[in-house]
């Protein structure tokens, strides 16, 4: 989840996994989700992108690295 700000100043969180597009508009940014919901927010495209990257880093930080070829013997 990432925190964003609506144009009226209300803070809210959205699921970063379902963001489909982020479009810069004059004085706002439009975030479109896979659920067909759209939000006009104060944050810029770059700010939202950074928030999503940071979210993904946190989610993946605790994962064990998997060797994709382990268990396969070469003949």
Backbone as numpy.savetxt, mean C-alpha at the origin, in Angstrom:
# Nx Ny Nz CAx CAy CAz Cx Cy Cz
-2.14 -2.16 6.89 -2.98 -0.99 6.89 -2.09 0.25 6.89
-2.52 1.27 6.17 -1.81 2.54 6.18 -2.80 3.65 6.55
-2.29 4.66 7.25 -3.12 5.78 7.67 -3.08 6.89 6.63
-4.27 7.43 6.30 -4.39 8.53 5.36 -5.33 9.58 5.94
-5.42 10.72 5.26 -6.25 11.82 5.72 -7.22 12.24 4.63
-8.52 12.20 4.94 -9.52 12.68 3.99 -9.40 14.20 3.84
-10.01 14.76 2.83 -9.92 16.19 2.57 -10.51 17.02 3.71
-11.46 16.46 4.46 -12.05 17.19 5.59 -11.22 17.08 6.86
-10.05 16.40 6.79 -9.14 16.28 7.93 -9.31 15.01 8.74
-10.29 14.20 8.43 -10.53 12.96 9.15 -9.46 11.93 8.81
-8.85 11.36 9.84 -7.86 10.30 9.64 -8.58 8.96 9.52
-8.08 8.09 8.64 -8.63 6.75 8.49 -7.54 5.82 7.99
-7.78 4.53 8.06 -6.80 3.55 7.58 -7.42 2.71 6.49
-6.58 2.31 5.55 -7.05 1.42 4.49 -6.07 0.25 4.37
-6.55 -0.80 3.78 -5.74 -1.99 3.55 -4.85 -1.74 2.33
-3.56 -1.65 2.56 -2.61 -1.36 1.48 -2.57 -2.47 0.43
-3.00 -3.66 0.81 -2.96 -4.80 -0.11 -3.99 -4.68 -1.24
-5.02 -3.86 -1.06 -6.06 -3.80 -2.08 -6.08 -2.47 -2.83
-5.00 -1.69 -2.71 -4.91 -0.47 -3.51 -4.65 -0.87 -4.95
-5.48 -0.36 -5.84 -5.35 -0.67 -7.26 -4.61 0.45 -7.99
-5.04 1.69 -7.76 -4.37 2.83 -8.40 -4.32 4.01 -7.43
-3.33 4.87 -7.69 -3.18 6.13 -6.95 -2.99 7.20 -8.01
-3.91 8.17 -8.04 -3.86 9.21 -9.07 -3.73 10.59 -8.43
-2.74 11.32 -8.87 -2.59 12.69 -8.41 -3.62 13.58 -9.08
-4.25 14.43 -8.31 -5.23 15.39 -8.82 -4.88 16.75 -8.23
-5.37 17.82 -8.82 -5.09 19.14 -8.22 -5.63 19.20 -6.79
-4.78 19.50 -5.86 -5.14 19.68 -4.44 -5.54 18.40 -3.70
-5.43 17.23 -4.32 -5.75 15.98 -3.63 -5.17 14.81 -4.40
-5.35 13.63 -3.85 -4.95 12.39 -4.52 -6.11 11.43 -4.42
-6.38 10.69 -5.49 -7.46 9.72 -5.51 -6.87 8.32 -5.38
-7.31 7.60 -4.35 -6.87 6.23 -4.13 -8.04 5.32 -4.48
-7.83 4.43 -5.46 -8.87 3.49 -5.88 -8.49 2.10 -5.37
-9.47 1.44 -4.76 -9.26 0.11 -4.21 -9.87 -0.96 -5.11
-9.46 -2.18 -4.93 -9.99 -3.30 -5.70 -11.47 -3.53 -5.40
-11.97 -2.96 -4.33 -13.38 -3.08 -3.95 -14.26 -2.06 -4.67
-13.67 -1.28 -5.57 -14.33 -0.19 -6.30 -14.56 1.05 -5.45
-14.09 1.07 -4.21 -14.17 2.28 -3.40 -13.07 3.24 -3.84
-13.38 4.55 -3.79 -12.41 5.58 -4.14 -12.37 6.58 -3.00
-11.17 7.05 -2.68 -11.00 8.03 -1.61 -10.17 9.19 -2.10
-10.63 10.42 -1.82 -9.84 11.62 -2.06 -9.10 11.92 -0.76
-7.78 11.99 -0.86 -6.97 12.19 0.34 -5.99 13.35 0.16
-5.46 13.82 1.29 -4.52 14.94 1.28 -3.10 14.53 0.90
-2.71 13.31 1.21 -1.34 12.86 0.94 -1.07 12.78 -0.56
0.19 13.03 -0.93 0.59 12.96 -2.33 0.79 11.51 -2.77
0.90 11.30 -4.06 1.18 9.97 -4.61 2.47 9.42 -4.00
3.50 10.26 -3.93 4.78 9.81 -3.37 4.67 9.44 -1.90
3.92 10.21 -1.12 3.75 9.91 0.30 3.02 8.58 0.49
1.99 8.35 -0.30 1.24 7.10 -0.19 2.11 5.92 -0.61
2.87 6.11 -1.67 3.78 5.05 -2.14 4.78 4.69 -1.04
5.34 5.68 -0.38 6.29 5.43 0.72 5.62 4.68 1.87
4.39 5.05 2.18 3.66 4.37 3.26 3.43 2.90 2.90
3.10 2.63 1.64 2.87 1.25 1.22 4.18 0.46 1.27
5.27 1.06 0.83 6.57 0.39 0.88 6.95 0.08 2.32
6.77 1.03 3.22 7.09 0.81 4.64 6.21 -0.29 5.23
4.94 -0.29 4.86 4.02 -1.34 5.31 4.52 -2.70 4.85
4.89 -2.80 3.57 5.37 -4.09 3.03 6.66 -4.54 3.71
7.53 -3.60 4.02 8.77 -3.95 4.74 8.45 -4.54 6.10
7.51 -3.93 6.82 7.13 -4.44 8.14 6.50 -5.82 8.04
5.64 -6.01 7.08 4.95 -7.30 6.92 5.94 -8.40 6.59
6.89 -8.09 5.73 7.83 -9.12 5.27 9.07 -9.27 6.14
9.27 -8.40 7.11 10.48 -8.43 7.93 10.60 -9.71 8.75
9.49 -10.26 9.21 9.53 -11.43 10.07 9.48 -12.75 9.32
9.34 -12.67 8.02 9.27 -13.90 7.23 10.64 -14.55 7.10
10.63 -15.86 7.16 11.84 -16.62 6.94 12.11 -16.66 5.44
13.35 -16.44 5.06 13.72 -16.50 3.65 13.70 -17.95 3.20
13.01 -18.21 2.12 12.86 -19.56 1.59 13.76 -19.73 0.38
14.51 -20.82 0.37 15.34 -21.15 -0.77 14.46 -21.86 -1.78
14.21 -21.27 -2.94 13.27 -21.87 -3.89 13.74 -23.17 -4.51
15.03 -23.49 -4.40 15.52 -24.73 -5.01 15.91 -25.77 -3.97
15.68 -25.52 -2.69 16.03 -26.53 -1.69 15.11 -27.74 -1.84
15.69 -28.89 -1.63 14.91 -30.13 -1.76 14.94 -30.74 -3.15
15.52 -30.03 -4.10 15.60 -30.57 -5.45 17.03 -31.08 -5.68
17.12 -32.35 -6.02 18.43 -32.95 -6.28 18.73 -32.89 -7.77
19.98 -32.55 -8.07 20.40 -32.54 -9.48 20.97 -33.91 -9.82
20.63 -34.39 -10.97 21.14 -35.70 -11.44 22.35 -35.53 -12.28
